Amino acid sequence: MNTLKQRIVAQLRAGDWDGLIATIRVDRKAWSHLIRALYLPDEFVGWRAAEGFGRAVAMLADSDTETCREMFRRLFWALNDESGTSGRRVAPAVGEAVARRPDVFGEYALIIWPALEEPFLQASVAWALGRIGQVDPELVRKAVPDLVSLLDSPDHEVRGHAAWALGEIGVREAAEKIAALAGDAGEMKIFLAGELRRVTVGALARTALRKLM
């Protein structure tokens, strides 16, 4: 018989969001397994866990608001306590959740902003800010100058995620700096539309520019 942990991982891998939410409704312990999945070495499942957290919080926000807020607090504690690379999907989980229910959790949007100071979290925090910016750019507007500065990062994942995020937020004043990255051949992975995709920084920059035109 599958353990609860195995069931959660299987649901994440399959994108079985209805099943995941049903499991969480039945067993509160499923929240812990979902959050732990953010730290799995399997990048794909880890990113799916970020999406799953966002979907679960969005679905349960009205019926179990306090539990959802408790789960946010657990992520904020983890984000402040991180000292390694294992927690890179924590900020994206917050970003996904805020993006799906900005009406309830919009106040949390900028709590992840200070994590941009941590080099190993910059790419994932940029992703989270960009994800929120897709829905409500004003929630993350204060973070824009820091995102623009990341376009100069020597880390291709950081500058690629920053370019993508600025495009999603709609920061037209960054277009010139983003254009300078259009030929950047640095390869990286980014989570888009439920899939972990391998792209170049240049490809993300060109996509961002099209959004800003």
C-alpha positions in Angstrom: 0.0 0.0 0.0 1.4 3.4 -0.9 2.4 5.7 2.0 1.0 9.2 2.2 4.3 10.6 1.1 4.4 8.3 -2.0 0.8 9.3 -2.8 1.7 13.0 -2.7 4.7 12.5 -4.9 2.8 10.5 -7.4 0.0 13.1 -7.5 2.6 15.8 -8.1 4.4 13.9 -10.8 1.1 13.3 -12.6 -0.3 16.8 -12.1 -3.3 15.2 -10.3 -4.4 18.4 -8.6 -7.9 17.3 -7.7 -6.4 14.2 -6.1 -3.8 16.3 -4.2 -6.4 18.6 -2.8 -8.7 15.8 -1.9 -5.9 14.1 0.0 -5.1 17.3 1.9 -8.8 17.7 2.8 -8.9 14.2 4.3 -5.5 14.2 6.0 -3.9 17.3 7.4 -0.5 15.5 7.5 -0.5 15.8 3.7 0.5 19.4 4.1 3.8 18.4 5.7 4.6 16.0 2.9 3.7 18.6 0.3 6.1 21.1 1.9 8.8 18.5 2.2 8.4 17.7 -1.5 9.8 21.2 -2.2 13.1 20.0 -1.0 13.3 16.8 -3.1 16.4 16.3 -5.3 14.1 15.6 -8.2 13.8 19.2 -9.6 10.6 18.5 -11.6 8.7 17.1 -8.6 10.1 19.9 -6.4 8.7 22.5 -8.8 5.4 20.7 -9.1 5.3 20.8 -5.3 5.5 24.6 -5.5 2.6 24.6 -8.0 0.7 22.1 -5.9 1.1 24.3 -2.8 -0.2 27.3 -4.7 -3.2 25.3 -6.0 -4.0 23.8 -2.6 -3.9 27.1 -0.8 -6.0 28.8 -3.5 -8.6 26.1 -3.3 -8.8 25.9 0.5 -8.3 29.7 1.2 -12.0 30.3 1.9 -12.9 27.2 3.8 -9.7 26.8 5.9 -8.0 30.2 5.8 -6.1 29.8 9.1 -4.5 26.5 8.1 -3.4 28.1 4.8 -1.9 31.0 6.7 -0.1 28.6 9.0 1.4 26.9 6.0 2.6 30.3 4.7 4.2 30.9 8.1 6.1 27.6 7.8 7.4 28.6 4.4 8.5 32.1 5.6 10.3 30.5 8.6 12.1 28.1 6.2 13.0 30.9 3.8 14.6 32.9 6.5 16.4 29.9 7.9 17.9 28.6 4.6 21.6 28.3 4.4 21.9 26.0 1.4 20.5 25.4 -2.0 17.8 22.8 -1.0 15.1 25.4 -0.3 15.1 27.0 -3.8 11.4 26.1 -4.4 10.1 27.7 -1.1 9.8 31.2 -2.6 8.2 29.9 -5.8 5.6 28.1 -3.6 4.7 31.4 -2.0 4.7 33.2 -5.3 2.4 30.6 -6.9 0.0 30.8 -3.9 -0.2 34.6 -3.9 -0.6 34.6 -7.7 -3.6 32.3 -7.4 -5.3 34.2 -4.6 -4.0 37.7 -4.4 -7.3 38.8 -2.9 -6.6 36.8 0.2 -2.8 36.6 0.3 -1.6 39.7 -1.5 -0.1 41.0 1.7 2.5 38.2 1.5 3.9 39.2 -1.9 6.8 41.3 -0.7 7.8 39.1 2.3 9.9 37.0 -0.1 11.6 40.2 -1.6 14.5 40.3 1.0 15.6 36.8 0.0 16.9 38.4 -3.2 20.0 39.3 -1.1 20.9 35.6 -0.9 22.8 34.6 -4.2 21.6 31.0 -4.1 17.9 32.1 -3.9 17.9 35.0 -6.4 16.7 32.9 -9.4 13.8 31.3 -7.6 12.8 34.5 -5.8 12.8 36.3 -9.2 10.6 33.5 -10.5 8.2 34.0 -7.6 8.0 37.8 -8.1 7.5 37.3 -11.8 4.7 34.8 -11.2 2.9 37.3 -8.9 3.5 40.0 -11.4 1.6 38.1 -14.1 -1.5 38.6 -12.0 -1.0 41.9 -10.1 2.2 43.8 -11.0 1.6 46.4 -8.3 2.1 43.8 -5.6 5.7 43.5 -6.5 6.5 46.9 -8.0 8.8 47.8 -5.1 11.1 44.9 -6.0 11.6 46.0 -9.6 14.9 47.9 -9.0 16.5 44.9 -7.4 15.3 42.7 -10.3 16.8 45.1 -12.8 20.1 44.9 -11.0 20.1 41.1 -11.4 20.3 41.4 -15.2 24.0 42.0 -14.6 24.5 38.9 -12.6 27.3 36.6 -13.6 25.0 33.6 -13.0 23.0 32.8 -16.1 20.1 31.4 -14.1 19.8 34.6 -12.2 19.9 37.0 -15.1 17.6 34.7 -17.1 15.0 34.5 -14.4 15.3 38.3 -13.8 14.6 39.0 -17.5 11.6 36.7 -17.5 10.2 38.2 -14.3 10.6 41.8 -15.6 8.7 40.8 -18.8 5.9 39.3 -16.8 5.6 42.3 -14.5 5.7 44.6 -17.5 8.7 46.8 -16.7 9.1 48.7 -19.9 11.9 50.8 -18.5 14.1 47.7 -18.3 13.7 46.9 -22.0 17.1 48.3 -23.0 18.9 46.2 -20.5 16.9 43.1 -21.4 17.6 43.7 -25.0 21.3 43.5 -24.2 20.8 39.9 -23.2 19.0 38.9 -26.4 22.0 37.0 -27.7 23.0 35.5 -24.4 23.7 31.8 -24.9 23.8 30.8 -21.3 21.7 27.7 -20.7 19.3 27.3 -17.8 16.1 25.6 -16.7 12.9 27.4 -15.9 9.5 26.2 -14.7 6.8 27.3 -17.1 3.2 26.0 -17.6 3.8 23.1 -15.3 7.0 21.9 -17.0 10.7 22.3 -16.3 12.1 23.6 -19.6 15.7 24.0 -20.7 16.2 27.4 -22.4 18.8 30.1 -23.0 19.0 33.4 -21.3 18.7 35.0 -24.7 15.4 33.2 -25.5 13.9 34.4 -22.2 15.1 37.9 -22.9 13.5 37.9 -26.4 10.3 36.6 -25.0 10.3 39.4 -22.3 10.9 42.0 -24.9 7.9 40.9 -27.0 5.8 41.3 -23.8 7.1 44.8 -23.3 6.5 46.0 -26.8 
